[in-house]
Amino acid sequence: MWNAKQMGCLRNTAVRSLVGPEGQFAFTDGVLSYHDNPDRSDHITLRVTEEQITTEMSRIQAEYDSQEYARNRKEEYPEMADQLDMIYWDGVNETTTHKDAIEAIKAKYPKP
């Protein structure tokens, strides 16, 4: 589960996903007000509700969770130099060491 700091980062990511990377925002009475440039008279003001933020946080979390298999595979794949060495020696020895190693990892962590 997420700790308080991670939840804060997830929340900020959700807010920025909804309003964009620039500008200022503030919470008032449970509603986020976003100003793209409060110093200009023609600035844009958006109002984002807590429900919208929670929905976006859930979307981001689901996207992150859906990539768990890829993160696990990445941790287990041999270093690139080792893979290239396997490929070379597979060619010399007419073996499938590299292919077998990669297939084993992919079988261990299948795509959902």
HELIX and SHEET records of a PDB file:
HELIX    1   1 ALA A    4  VAL A   19  1                                  16    
HELIX    2   2 GLU A   50  SER A   66  1                                  17    
HELIX    3   3 GLU A   68  GLU A   76  1                                   9    
HELIX    4   4 MET A   80  ASN A   93  1                                  14    
HELIX    5   5 THR A   97  LYS A  108  1                                  12    
SHEET    1   A 3 GLN A  24  THR A  28  0                                        
SHEET    2   A 3 VAL A  31  HIS A  35 -1                                        
SHEET    3   A 3 THR A  45  THR A  49 -1                                        
END                                                                             
